[in-house]
């Protein structure tokens, strides 16, 4: 069972990640691409850490799969195709809702294509 401290940490990391991803998008729109990439990387790292908190707790779906989905998408946006595939596989090891599972499979296809292009 996941404890309340772990849940708070996970929630805090997720909020931080989403805030950083939003800031990254704004920086890209302003033409500040280096700053945008740095913020996107920070968002990815925070979301990956949030996903790792709940990873062993399969009963935490859909929260677990949603966090892995976000982390995988951010990984893909940071050019980390192999890590995106890993996060998708980890999410699919649980019990994601069908709509999330479909989106995870789409991310995996994109990540595979990106790896082939590299």
C-alpha positions in Angstrom: 0.0 0.0 0.0 1.2 3.5 -0.8 1.5 5.8 2.1 0.2 9.4 2.4 3.7 10.9 2.2 4.4 9.1 -1.1 1.0 10.3 -2.5 1.8 13.9 -1.5 5.2 13.6 -3.1 3.8 12.2 -6.2 1.1 14.9 -6.4 3.7 17.6 -5.8 6.0 16.3 -8.5 3.1 16.0 -11.0 2.0 19.6 -10.4 5.6 20.7 -10.8 6.0 18.8 -14.1 2.8 20.2 -15.6 3.8 23.8 -14.6 7.2 23.3 -16.2 5.7 21.8 -19.3 3.4 24.8 -19.7 6.3 27.2 -19.2 8.3 25.2 -21.7 5.6 25.6 -24.3 5.4 29.4 -23.6 9.2 29.7 -24.0 9.0 27.9 -27.4 6.2 30.2 -28.6 8.4 33.2 -27.6 11.3 31.8 -29.7 13.4 30.9 -26.6 14.0 27.3 -27.7 17.0 26.6 -25.5 15.1 27.7 -22.4 12.0 25.7 -23.6 14.0 22.5 -24.1 15.6 22.9 -20.6 12.2 23.4 -19.0 10.7 20.4 -21.0 13.6 18.3 -19.7 12.9 19.4 -16.2 9.2 18.6 -16.6 10.1 15.2 -17.9 12.4 14.4 -15.0 9.7 15.5 -12.5 7.0 13.4 -14.2 9.3 10.4 -14.5 10.0 10.6 -10.8 6.2 10.9 -10.0 5.6 7.9 -12.1 8.3 5.9 -10.3 6.6 6.6 -7.0 3.5 4.7 -8.0 5.1 2.3 -10.5 5.1 -0.7 -8.1 1.5 -0.1 -7.0 -0.6 -1.7 -9.7 -3.8 -1.0 -7.8 -3.2 2.8 -8.3 -4.5 2.7 -11.8 -5.7 4.9 -13.5 -3.4 7.3 -11.7 -0.4 5.1 -12.3 -1.0 4.8 -16.0 -1.8 8.5 -16.5 1.5 9.5 -14.8 3.4 7.0 -17.0 1.6 8.3 -20.1 2.6 11.9 -19.3 6.1 10.9 -18.5 6.3 8.9 -21.8 5.0 11.8 -23.8 7.4 14.2 -22.2 10.3 11.7 -22.8 9.4 11.6 -26.4 9.3 15.4 -26.6 12.8 15.4 -25.1 14.2 12.9 -27.7 14.2 10.0 -25.3 12.5 7.4 -27.4 13.9 4.4 -25.6 12.8 5.8 -22.3 9.3 6.6 -23.7 9.0 3.0 -24.8 10.1 1.8 -21.3 7.5 4.0 -19.6 4.8 2.8 -21.9 5.7 -0.8 -21.2 5.7 -0.2 -17.5 2.2 1.5 -17.7 0.8 -1.4 -19.7 2.0 -3.8 -17.1 -0.7 -2.4 -14.9 -4.4 -2.0 -15.6 -4.8 1.2 -17.6 -8.3 2.2 -18.8 -8.8 1.4 -22.5 -8.5 4.9 -23.7 -5.2 5.5 -21.9 -3.9 2.1 -23.1 -4.7 3.1 -26.7 -2.8 6.4 -26.3 0.1 4.5 -24.7 0.3 2.3 -27.8 0.3 5.4 -30.0 3.2 6.8 -28.0 5.0 3.5 -28.4 4.6 3.6 -32.2 5.9 7.2 -32.3 8.9 6.2 -30.1 9.7 3.2 -32.3 9.5 5.4 -35.4 11.8 8.0 -33.8 14.3 5.3 -32.9 14.4 4.0 -36.4 15.0 7.5 -37.8 17.9 8.1 -35.4 
